[in-house]
Amino acid sequence: MGTDTRSGNRRNGKGRKASTGRTVMEYVVLAVVAVAVALLIQAFLVKPYRIPSASMENTLLIGDRVLVDRISWRFSQPARGDIVVFHPPFAGPVLIKRIIGLPGDEISLSGGFVYINGSRLNEPYVRRVNGRQEPSEPFTNGLPWALQKPFKVPAGSYFLMGDNRTDSGDSREFGPIARAQFVGRAFARYWPPGRIGGTG
């Protein structure tokens, strides 16, 4: 005499449906949590950024992707040589340049080189062509920070320049940048795979 398994099958079917429902809900919750964590990390800790122009060649090339540290400057001050992402003093996307002048520095140009408080700045990162460092030239916009004459960086602000000195719109064009406009410091290049490493 056979055993009636219909009620058992009904119970098992309901159990499987309930289990499947719980699994889907768990995945949804995990996905929401993962997205929230990623957004929090980008907002407060580390944010990815894509290099859009040639202004930082050859340190950073068009299409390189870097990680920007958003927290360390809460405990220390930006330093000369740091590569920073910042909001420009005009409407537009964030930019990336290198800190050249600190608050209170007198910055000047002579013979194609940068001088800080009268001393020539060692700049191994500046783009080189045929083995020679490209010259750092003043802009001709007539503004006080164009470096046609020595310029003193105001308190609380920083003078930024691209490593590709002949193809960089930077503080020579739009002036020094206030500390409050900084997004963070670029510290690592993670794309493309062949260029993974520090930003220099």
C-alpha positions in Angstrom: 0.0 0.0 0.0 1.5 3.3 -1.1 2.2 6.4 1.1 0.4 9.7 0.3 3.2 12.2 -0.2 1.1 15.1 -1.5 0.9 16.9 1.8 4.6 16.5 2.4 5.3 17.9 -1.1 3.1 20.8 -0.4 5.0 21.5 2.8 8.4 21.1 1.1 7.3 23.4 -1.8 6.3 26.1 0.7 9.5 25.7 2.6 11.6 26.0 -0.6 9.6 29.2 -1.6 10.1 30.7 1.8 13.8 29.9 1.7 14.2 31.3 -1.7 12.4 34.5 -0.6 14.7 34.9 2.3 17.8 34.4 0.1 16.7 37.0 -2.4 16.0 39.5 0.4 19.4 38.8 2.0 21.1 39.5 -1.4 19.1 42.8 -1.7 20.0 43.9 1.8 23.7 43.0 1.2 23.7 44.9 -2.1 22.2 48.0 -0.4 24.7 47.8 2.4 27.6 47.4 0.0 26.5 50.5 -2.0 26.0 52.5 1.2 29.5 51.5 2.4 31.0 52.4 -1.0 29.3 55.8 -0.9 30.5 56.5 2.6 34.1 55.5 1.7 34.0 57.9 -1.3 32.5 60.7 0.7 34.9 60.5 3.7 37.9 58.3 3.0 39.1 57.5 -0.5 37.6 58.6 -3.9 38.6 57.4 -7.4 39.4 60.0 -10.0 40.1 59.8 -13.8 42.7 62.0 -15.3 41.0 64.0 -18.1 43.9 66.0 -19.6 47.6 66.1 -20.4 48.4 68.8 -17.7 50.1 66.3 -15.4 52.2 64.4 -18.0 54.3 62.5 -17.7 53.5 61.7 -14.0 49.8 61.1 -14.9 48.5 60.4 -18.4 45.1 60.9 -19.9 42.9 58.0 -18.8 44.9 57.1 -15.7 42.8 56.5 -12.7 44.0 57.5 -9.2 42.8 57.1 -5.6 42.4 60.3 -3.7 42.9 60.3 0.1 40.2 62.5 1.8 41.1 62.0 5.4 44.8 62.4 6.1 44.7 66.2 5.8 42.4 66.3 8.8 45.4 65.4 10.9 48.2 67.2 8.9 48.8 70.0 6.5 49.2 69.8 2.7 52.8 69.7 1.7 54.8 71.0 -1.2 54.9 68.3 -3.9 51.6 66.8 -3.0 49.3 66.1 -6.0 45.8 67.4 -5.1 42.3 67.2 -6.5 40.4 70.5 -5.9 37.5 72.6 -6.9 38.6 75.5 -9.2 37.5 79.1 -8.5 35.2 78.9 -11.5 32.2 76.7 -12.5 33.5 73.4 -13.8 34.7 69.9 -12.8 37.4 69.3 -10.2 41.0 69.6 -11.3 44.3 67.9 -10.4 47.6 69.7 -10.0 50.7 69.7 -7.8 51.3 72.0 -4.8 54.3 74.3 -5.6 53.8 77.2 -3.3 52.7 77.1 0.4 51.0 79.9 2.3 53.4 82.8 2.7 55.8 81.6 0.1 57.2 84.0 -2.5 57.2 82.2 -5.8 59.0 83.4 -8.9 60.3 82.2 -12.3 63.8 82.7 -13.8 65.4 81.0 -16.7 62.5 78.5 -17.0 62.8 77.3 -13.4 60.7 77.9 -10.3 62.1 79.7 -7.3 60.6 79.6 -3.8 61.7 82.4 -1.5 64.8 83.0 -3.7 65.9 79.4 -3.9 65.5 77.2 -7.0 63.0 74.4 -6.5 64.1 70.9 -7.4 61.4 69.5 -9.6 62.3 66.1 -11.0 58.6 65.5 -11.8 58.3 68.2 -14.5 57.8 66.8 -17.9 60.9 66.2 -19.9 61.3 66.4 -23.7 64.4 65.0 -25.4 65.9 64.5 -21.9 65.5 68.2 -21.0 63.0 69.6 -18.4 60.3 71.7 -20.0 60.6 75.4 -19.0 58.2 76.9 -16.5 57.1 80.1 -18.1 54.9 83.0 -16.8 51.4 83.5 -18.2 50.7 86.7 -20.1 47.3 87.5 -18.7 48.5 90.4 -16.7 47.2 89.0 -13.4 49.4 89.3 -10.2 49.8 85.5 -10.0 50.8 85.0 -13.6 54.4 85.0 -12.3 55.6 87.7 -14.7 56.8 89.1 -11.4 57.3 87.4 -8.0 54.1 86.6 -6.2 53.4 86.0 -2.5 51.0 83.2 -1.8 48.2 84.4 0.5 47.7 82.9 4.0 45.4 79.8 3.8 46.1 79.3 0.1 48.3 77.2 -2.2 49.9 77.8 -5.6 49.3 74.8 -7.9 50.9 73.9 -11.2 50.7 71.0 -13.6 53.8 68.8 -14.3 53.3 69.5 -18.0 54.3 73.2 -17.7 53.6 74.1 -21.3 50.1 72.6 -21.4 48.6 73.3 -18.0 45.9 75.8 -16.9 46.9 76.3 -13.2 47.5 78.9 -10.6 49.3 81.0 -13.2 45.9 81.4 -14.8 43.3 81.3 -12.1 45.3 82.2 -9.0 46.1 80.4 -5.7 43.6 77.9 -4.3 42.2 78.1 -0.8 42.7 75.1 1.5 38.9 74.7 1.8 38.6 74.0 -2.0 40.8 70.8 -1.8 39.1 67.5 -2.2 42.1 65.4 -1.2 45.6 64.1 -2.1 46.1 61.7 -5.0 48.3 58.9 -3.6 48.0 55.8 -5.9 47.4 55.0 -9.5 45.2 51.9 -10.0 44.6 51.9 -13.7 45.7 50.9 -16.3 47.3 47.7 -14.9 50.7 48.4 -16.4 50.9 51.7 -14.5 49.7 50.7 -11.1 51.8 52.4 -8.4 52.2 55.7 -6.5 51.6 59.1 -8.0 55.1 60.4 -7.4 
